[in-house]
Amino acid sequence: MVKREVVGAHYGLRDWLAQRATAVVMLAYTLLVLMALVMLPKFDYWHWKALWQLQLMRYATVLFVAALLFHAWIGVRNIFMDYIKDAGVRLTLYVVVILALIAYGAWAVQILWGK
């Protein structure tokens, strides 16, 4: 007789919900950018630059990047948990991915607010 022991009730539900929530944020941002592009009077460098000078676009982009990075982290972490059996290798990959995602987030902020 196999005795099934359940540990961690609702395991994976939080990740599933986070993936869906971040996807909704990314979809909303995509629709915002598409709407902004349609509303541009002319698609040239000066209008494009003016669009990105708006604080709304900058903050929306930071929110999008944060959602994207969190979405990516959940996906990559789940792939590593499923397919990388050695704990040492998995931990090393976790650290590499976390550092890369932090660097990408910092780089995005630098692009948006840097001179």
C-alpha positions as CSV (number, residue, x, y, z in Angstrom):
1,M,0.0,0.0,0.0
2,V,1.4,3.4,-1.0
3,K,0.9,6.1,1.6
4,R,0.7,9.5,0.0
5,E,2.0,12.3,2.1
6,V,1.0,15.8,1.0
7,V,3.4,18.6,2.0
8,G,3.0,22.3,1.3
9,A,-0.6,22.7,0.6
10,H,-1.3,24.5,-2.6
11,Y,2.2,24.1,-3.8
12,G,2.6,25.8,-7.1
13,L,-0.6,27.8,-6.9
14,R,1.2,31.0,-5.8
15,D,3.6,30.6,-8.7
16,W,0.8,30.0,-11.1
17,L,-1.1,33.1,-9.9
18,A,2.1,35.2,-10.1
19,Q,2.7,34.0,-13.7
20,R,-0.8,35.0,-14.7
21,A,-0.6,38.4,-12.8
22,T,2.7,39.3,-14.4
23,A,1.3,38.3,-17.8
24,V,-1.6,40.6,-17.3
25,V,0.7,43.5,-16.4
26,M,2.8,42.8,-19.5
27,L,-0.3,42.7,-21.7
28,A,-1.6,46.0,-20.3
29,Y,1.8,47.6,-21.0
30,T,1.9,46.2,-24.5
31,L,-1.5,47.7,-25.2
32,L,-0.4,51.0,-23.7
33,V,2.7,51.2,-26.0
34,L,0.7,50.2,-29.0
35,M,-1.9,52.9,-28.2
36,A,0.9,55.4,-27.7
37,L,2.5,54.5,-31.1
38,V,-0.8,54.8,-32.9
39,M,-1.4,58.2,-31.3
40,L,2.1,59.6,-32.3
41,P,1.6,62.3,-34.9
42,K,4.7,61.2,-36.7
43,F,7.0,58.2,-36.1
44,D,10.4,59.8,-36.0
45,Y,13.2,60.2,-33.6
46,W,11.9,63.4,-31.9
47,H,8.4,62.1,-31.3
48,W,9.8,58.8,-30.0
49,K,12.1,60.6,-27.7
50,A,9.3,62.9,-26.5
51,L,7.2,59.8,-25.7
52,W,9.9,58.4,-23.5
53,Q,10.3,61.7,-21.7
54,L,6.8,61.2,-20.2
55,Q,7.1,60.0,-16.6
56,L,4.0,57.7,-17.2
57,M,5.9,55.8,-19.9
58,R,9.0,55.5,-17.8
59,Y,7.2,54.2,-14.7
60,A,5.0,51.9,-16.8
61,T,8.2,50.5,-18.4
62,V,9.8,49.9,-15.0
63,L,6.7,48.1,-13.9
64,F,6.8,46.1,-17.1
65,V,10.4,45.2,-16.7
66,A,9.8,44.2,-13.0
67,A,6.9,42.0,-14.1
68,L,9.0,40.5,-16.9
69,L,11.9,39.7,-14.7
70,F,9.7,38.1,-12.0
71,H,7.8,36.2,-14.7
72,A,11.2,35.0,-16.1
73,W,12.5,34.0,-12.7
74,I,9.5,31.9,-11.9
75,G,9.7,30.1,-15.2
76,V,13.4,29.5,-15.1
77,R,13.3,28.4,-11.4
78,N,10.6,25.9,-12.2
79,I,12.5,24.5,-15.1
80,F,15.6,24.2,-12.9
81,M,13.6,22.4,-10.2
82,D,12.2,20.0,-12.7
83,Y,15.3,19.1,-14.7
84,I,18.4,19.9,-12.6
85,K,18.7,17.2,-10.0
86,D,22.1,18.0,-8.5
87,A,21.4,20.6,-5.7
88,G,24.8,22.2,-6.1
89,V,24.5,22.8,-9.8
90,R,20.9,24.0,-9.3
91,L,22.0,26.5,-6.6
92,T,24.8,27.8,-8.8
93,L,22.4,28.3,-11.7
94,Y,19.9,30.0,-9.4
95,V,22.6,32.5,-8.3
96,V,23.7,33.1,-11.9
97,V,20.2,33.7,-13.1
98,I,19.3,36.0,-10.1
99,L,22.4,38.1,-10.6
100,A,21.7,38.4,-14.4
101,L,18.1,39.4,-13.7
102,I,19.2,42.0,-11.2
103,A,21.7,43.4,-13.7
104,Y,19.1,43.5,-16.4
105,G,16.7,45.4,-14.1
106,A,19.4,47.9,-13.2
107,W,20.4,48.3,-16.8
108,A,16.7,49.0,-17.8
109,V,16.5,51.7,-15.1
110,Q,19.8,53.2,-16.3
111,I,18.5,53.3,-19.8
112,L,15.2,55.0,-18.8
113,W,16.7,57.6,-16.4
114,G,20.4,57.8,-17.4
115,K,21.8,60.6,-19.4
